[in-house]
Amino acid sequence: MSIVKKNFYNVECDRCGKLSEEESWWEDKEFVKENAVESGFIEVDGKHYCPNCYTIDDDDCIAIKEESK
């Protein structure tokens, strides 16, 4: 028997901490990013946000919701 260490990836919302897929992890970083976009995640200034943490207005302007205190 061999013990093998592998890295698996997911995308986490930088505002609320939600994962793009709660029960799925992948070995390919690029696939993870593509999958997150398909799940409604966006990337703004190098940070990732889930659909619950941003809005897009009629002019396609993105607004990140404020942290709840």
C-alpha positions as CSV (number, residue, x, y, z in Angstrom):
1,M,0.0,0.0,0.0
2,S,1.2,3.5,-0.9
3,I,0.1,6.8,0.5
4,V,-0.1,9.4,-2.1
5,K,-0.5,13.2,-1.6
6,K,-2.4,15.2,-4.2
7,N,-3.6,18.7,-4.4
8,F,-7.2,19.4,-5.2
9,Y,-8.7,22.8,-5.8
10,N,-12.0,24.7,-5.5
11,V,-12.9,28.4,-5.7
12,E,-13.9,30.2,-2.5
13,C,-15.9,33.4,-2.3
14,D,-13.7,36.2,-0.9
15,R,-16.7,37.8,0.8
16,C,-18.7,35.0,2.4
17,G,-16.4,31.9,2.1
18,K,-18.9,29.8,0.0
19,L,-17.3,27.3,-2.3
20,S,-18.2,27.1,-6.0
21,E,-19.0,23.4,-5.5
22,E,-19.5,22.3,-1.9
23,E,-18.8,18.6,-2.6
24,S,-16.5,18.7,-5.6
25,W,-12.8,19.3,-5.8
26,W,-10.6,19.1,-8.9
27,E,-6.9,18.6,-9.8
28,D,-6.9,21.1,-12.7
29,K,-6.9,24.8,-11.6
30,E,-8.1,26.0,-15.0
31,F,-11.1,23.7,-14.9
32,V,-11.9,24.9,-11.4
33,K,-12.1,28.5,-12.6
34,E,-14.3,27.6,-15.6
35,N,-16.6,25.6,-13.4
36,A,-16.9,28.5,-10.9
37,V,-17.9,30.9,-13.7
38,E,-20.5,28.4,-14.8
39,S,-21.8,28.4,-11.2
40,G,-22.2,32.2,-11.3
41,F,-18.9,33.2,-9.6
42,I,-17.1,36.3,-10.9
43,E,-13.5,37.5,-10.5
44,V,-12.9,41.2,-9.7
45,D,-9.4,42.5,-9.1
46,G,-8.1,39.0,-8.4
47,K,-10.8,38.2,-5.9
48,H,-13.7,35.7,-6.4
49,Y,-17.3,36.3,-5.5
50,C,-20.3,34.0,-5.5
51,P,-23.7,35.1,-7.0
52,N,-25.0,36.0,-3.5
53,C,-22.3,38.6,-3.0
54,Y,-22.6,40.8,-6.0
55,T,-25.1,42.5,-8.2
56,I,-25.0,43.6,-11.8
57,D,-27.1,46.7,-12.8
58,D,-28.7,47.4,-16.2
59,D,-25.4,49.0,-17.4
60,D,-23.5,45.8,-16.6
61,C,-21.7,47.5,-13.7
62,I,-20.7,45.0,-10.9
63,A,-21.3,46.0,-7.3
64,I,-19.8,43.8,-4.5
65,K,-22.2,43.7,-1.5
66,E,-20.8,45.1,1.7
67,E,-19.7,42.7,4.5
68,S,-22.5,42.3,7.1
69,K,-21.3,43.5,10.6
